[in-house]
Amino acid sequence: MSRSPAIQYRSSKEQAPAQAIELNIGSSVDKNRILTALGEACRFPDYYNSKSWDAAWDCLQDSEIEHLVLDLHGVDQLNKTALKEFISLIVDAYDAWQQPQLWIIQDKDKKG
């Protein structure tokens, strides 16, 4: 996985900035759940359809969100392709606008 400053791996949420917004993904990580959680957490406009990475990109471009938290503790099903695509989206956004940073919370031995 990426080593960009956009992505920060930590073992607990307390290590993320206090103002970070948590993505509520539940027990599974897939494209639909990530996009839905992103739209809800960032309060994207009603026209955001949460079906494509392009729509998420467009809404992130207009967003002032600086920090996001993705807590992988308790996740039973992880679609690694979807997670990699999401990380790529965040890295690209960070490269373009210096935000947001994504704080991925997981056990140290599972770091990508």
Beta strands, then each sheet from edge to edge (+ up, - down):
strand 1: 7-10
strand 2: 21-22
strand 3: 28-29
strand 4: 67-71
strand 5: 77-78
strand 6: 101-105
sheet 1: 1+ 6+ 4+ 2+
sheet 2: 3+ 5+
end
